[in-house]
């Protein structure tokens, strides 16, 4: 857990890499994470937590997860709580589903350890194309494969408080 906290703190606290990027560019990239029905009315928050655009529908979009990251996401309030818990290194539980869109795809990450930084650590690593993520009570994830190559939805970070269902939109292989 401490390793996760340190990794997320470093990623979320450094803003120097994108300091020169225009806010409008960040907003456009952030809004590309979800379909316009969600993203057009969503708030947009920069990687440092600064508000770039106010929203009216309870969704928050980000131009990336860390400075220099160009993998935007749009999160509902439940998913935003999961992100906050992960950033703070605290446990996360929910009694309802939460949804996140990443229609531009994601970075290369470990399927089992959200804090992993070494792709040679023995974990299965994936770089998913366009996808939707769903967090739900752990009991609702029973019976869903954790194999990212099973041809359909799978559970990522299964044995952590941040377990969620990955739903690929398009086959990228």
C-alpha positions in Angstrom: 0.0 0.0 0.0 2.9 2.4 0.8 4.4 1.7 -2.6 1.1 2.6 -4.3 0.9 5.8 -2.3 4.4 6.8 -3.2 3.9 6.0 -6.9 0.7 7.9 -7.1 2.0 10.9 -5.1 5.0 11.2 -7.4 2.8 11.0 -10.4 0.1 13.4 -9.2 2.3 16.0 -7.6 4.7 16.8 -10.4 3.4 19.3 -12.9 6.5 20.6 -14.6 6.2 18.4 -17.7 2.9 19.9 -18.9 3.4 23.5 -17.6 3.5 25.0 -21.1 0.5 23.1 -22.5 -2.5 25.3 -23.1 -5.6 24.7 -20.9 -7.8 24.5 -24.0 -5.6 21.6 -25.3 -5.9 19.8 -22.0 -9.7 20.3 -22.0 -10.0 18.9 -25.5 -7.9 15.9 -24.7 -9.8 15.3 -21.4 -13.2 15.5 -23.2 -12.0 12.9 -25.7 -12.0 10.2 -23.0 -15.8 9.8 -23.2 -18.7 10.3 -25.6 -19.9 13.9 -25.9 -23.1 13.2 -23.9 -20.9 12.7 -20.8 -17.8 14.8 -21.5 -19.4 18.0 -22.8 -21.1 18.7 -19.5 -18.3 17.2 -17.3 -15.9 19.2 -15.1 -12.3 19.0 -16.3 -9.5 18.8 -13.7 -5.8 19.0 -14.5 -3.4 16.4 -13.2 -2.4 18.7 -10.4 -6.1 19.1 -9.3 -6.6 22.5 -10.8 -10.0 23.1 -12.3 -9.9 23.7 -16.0 -13.7 23.7 -16.6 -16.7 23.6 -14.5 -19.3 20.8 -15.1 -22.9 20.2 -14.4 -23.4 16.4 -14.6 -21.3 15.0 -11.8 -18.6 13.6 -14.1 -14.9 14.7 -14.0 -12.6 14.3 -17.0 -8.8 14.6 -16.8 -6.3 15.1 -19.7 -4.1 12.3 -18.2 -3.5 10.6 -14.9 0.0 12.0 -14.4 2.1 14.8 -15.9 3.2 13.8 -19.4 0.5 11.2 -19.7 -1.8 11.5 -22.7 -4.3 8.9 -21.6 -7.4 10.9 -20.7 -10.2 9.6 -18.5 -13.7 10.6 -17.5 -15.0 9.4 -14.1 -18.3 9.4 -12.3 -18.3 10.3 -8.5 -17.7 6.7 -7.4 -14.7 6.3 -9.7 -13.4 9.6 -8.5 -13.5 8.3 -4.9 -11.5 5.3 -6.0 -8.9 7.5 -7.6 -8.7 9.6 -4.4 -8.3 6.5 -2.3 -5.6 5.2 -4.5 -3.7 8.5 -4.5 -3.9 8.6 -0.7 -3.0 4.9 -0.2 -6.3 4.2 1.6 -8.7 1.4 1.3 -11.7 1.7 -1.0 -15.1 0.1 -0.9 -18.4 0.8 -2.6 -21.9 -0.4 -2.4 -22.8 0.7 -5.9 -21.1 0.7 -9.3 -18.8 3.5 -10.6 -17.9 4.1 -14.2 -14.8 5.5 -16.0 -14.3 6.0 -19.7 -10.9 5.8 -21.3 -11.8 5.9 -25.0 -8.3 6.9 -26.0 -6.7 3.9 -24.4 -4.4 3.5 -21.4 -0.7 3.2 -20.5 1.1 -0.1 -20.0 0.1 -1.3 -16.5 0.3 -4.4 -14.3 -2.9 -6.3 -14.3 -2.4 -7.3 -10.6 -0.6 -4.5 -8.9 -1.5 -0.9 -9.3 1.8 0.3 -7.8 4.0 -1.9 -10.0 6.6 0.0 -12.1 8.7 -2.8 -13.5 7.2 -4.7 -16.5 9.7 -7.4 -15.8 8.4 -8.2 -12.3 6.6 -11.3 -13.4 3.1 -9.8 -13.5 0.9 -9.8 -16.6 1.1 -6.3 -18.1 -1.5 -4.9 -20.5 -1.9 -1.8 -22.6 -5.6 -1.6 -23.3 -7.0 0.3 -26.2 -10.4 2.1 -25.8 -12.2 0.8 -22.8 -14.7 1.4 -20.0 -13.9 0.6 -16.4 -16.5 -0.4 -13.8 -15.9 -0.6 -10.1 -18.5 -2.5 -8.1 -18.8 -4.2 -4.8 -16.3 -7.1 -4.7 -19.2 -9.7 -4.5 -20.4 -8.5 -7.9 -17.1 -9.3 -9.5 -17.2 -13.0 -8.6 -17.0 -15.3 -11.6 -15.4 -12.7 -13.9 -12.0 -13.7 -15.3 -8.9 -11.8 -14.4 -7.3 -12.8 -17.7 -6.9 -9.7 -19.9 -6.6 -12.0 -22.9 -9.8 -13.9 -22.5 -11.6 -12.0 -25.3 -13.9 -10.0 -23.1 -14.3 -8.1 -19.8 -11.9 -9.0 -17.0 -11.0 -7.9 -13.5 -7.9 -5.8 -13.1 -6.2 -5.4 -9.7 -8.3 -8.3 -8.4 -6.7 -8.7 -5.0 -6.6 -5.0 -4.1 -9.1 -2.5 -2.8 -9.0 -1.0 -6.3 -10.3 -4.0 -8.2 -12.4 -3.1 -11.2 -13.8 -4.6 -14.4 -12.1 -3.6 -17.6 -14.4 -3.7 -20.6 -12.4 -3.4 -23.9 -14.3 -1.5 -26.7 -12.2 -2.6 -29.6 -9.7 -5.4 -30.1 -6.2 -3.9 -30.3 -4.3 -7.1 -31.1 
